[in-house]
C-alpha cells in the first residue's frame, strides 16, 4: 500500500512539474511577437559634430514596409529626411539632410507582430550646422546735409530646438495569458487526480 501511494505521489509531482514548465514558457510567446526598438545610429541622446549620411533604427523583429513610418525633423520642425526609408530585415534607414545645428528628432510608428501599433522617437543633437546667409550691411544716407542717423542692425536669429510632439509606446496587456496558465495548471491537477482514483479503483 505504501509503495502504491509513493508511486502515485511521484506521478502527480511529475505532472505538476510539466504543467509548471509549460506555464513558464507561455509568457515568452507574446513577448516575442511584441516588437520594440533595440538601437539606433546616431544613438538616442548623442551629440554629433559631423552629420551622418543616413539615420538608422534597429528593432527586435522584422519590419513590415507597408506599416512602418519614419520621420526626421530638425530645429523649427524643418523636415530633415532626404528620401524614402530603406528596409533590411529588422532595420530601417532614412537619408539625412542636415540643416541648422540643434536638436533632431527621429520619430517612428509601426505595427507589431501581435497587431499592436508602436510609436516612439530617437533624439540626437547636431553641434555643427549649415552656415546662415550673411546679413547685408546697412548703407549710409546719400544726402550730405542729413544729420547722422543711427542705422539699426537686426539681431541675428538663433535657431531654437524643435519641440516635437511626444510619442509614447503602446503596451499590450498580458493578463489573459496568466488566466490561460491557471486553467492549464487546474486541468493538469484534475487529470492527475482522476488517474490516481482510476489506478486506486483497479488495485482496490
Long-range contacts (C-beta under 8 A, 24 or more apart in sequence): 4-199, 4-200, 4-203, 8-196, 8-199, 8-200, 11-192, 11-195, 11-196, 12-192, 12-193, 12-196, 15-188, 15-189, 15-191, 15-192, 16-185, 16-188, 16-189, 16-192, 18-188, 19-184, 19-185, 19-188, 19-189, 20-185, 22-181, 22-184, 23-181, 23-184, 23-185, 26-177, 26-180, 26-181, 26-184, 27-174, 27-177, 27-178, 27-181, 29-177, 30-114, 30-172, 30-174, 30-177, 32-61, 32-113, 33-61, 33-112, 33-113, 33-114, 34-112, 34-113, 34-114, 34-116, 34-118, 34-172, 35-59, 35-60, 35-61, 35-63, 35-110, 35-112, 35-113, 35-118, 36-60, 36-118, 36-169, 37-108, 37-120, 37-122, 38-90, 40-106, 40-122, 42-122, 42-124, 43-122, 43-124, 44-122, 44-123, 44-124, 45-123, 45-124, 46-124, 46-125, 47-124, 47-125, 47-127, 48-124, 48-125, 48-126, 48-127, 49-126, 49-127, 49-128, 50-128, 51-96, 51-98, 51-126, 51-128, 52-96, 53-95, 53-96, 54-86, 54-93, 54-94, 54-95, 54-96, 55-93, 55-94, 55-96, 55-106, 55-122, 56-91, 56-92, 56-93, 57-91, 57-92, 57-93, 57-106, 57-108, 57-122, 58-90, 58-91, 59-90, 59-91, 59-92, 59-110, 60-90, 61-90, 61-112, 61-113, 62-89, 62-90, 63-87, 63-89, 63-90, 63-91, 63-92, 63-110, 64-110, 64-111, 67-110, 67-111, 68-92, 68-108, 68-109, 68-110, 68-111, 69-108, 69-109, 69-110, 70-94, 70-106, 70-107, 70-108, 71-106, 71-107, 71-108, 72-96, 72-104, 72-105, 72-106, 72-107, 73-104, 73-105, 73-107, 73-162, 73-164, 74-98, 74-99, 74-100, 74-102, 74-103, 74-104, 74-126, 74-162, 75-99, 75-100, 75-101, 75-102, 75-103, 75-104, 75-159, 75-160, 75-161, 75-162, 76-100, 76-159, 76-160, 76-162, 77-162, 77-164, 78-162, 80-104, 98-126, 98-129, 98-130, 99-129, 99-130, 100-129, 100-130, 100-132, 100-159, 101-125, 101-126, 101-127, 101-128, 101-129, 101-159, 102-126, 102-129, 102-159, 102-160, 102-161, 102-162, 103-161, 103-162, 105-162, 105-164, 107-164, 107-167, 109-167, 114-172, 116-170, 116-171, 116-172, 117-170, 118-169, 118-170, 119-167, 119-168, 119-169, 119-170, 120-167, 120-168, 120-169, 121-164, 121-167, 129-159, 132-156, 132-157
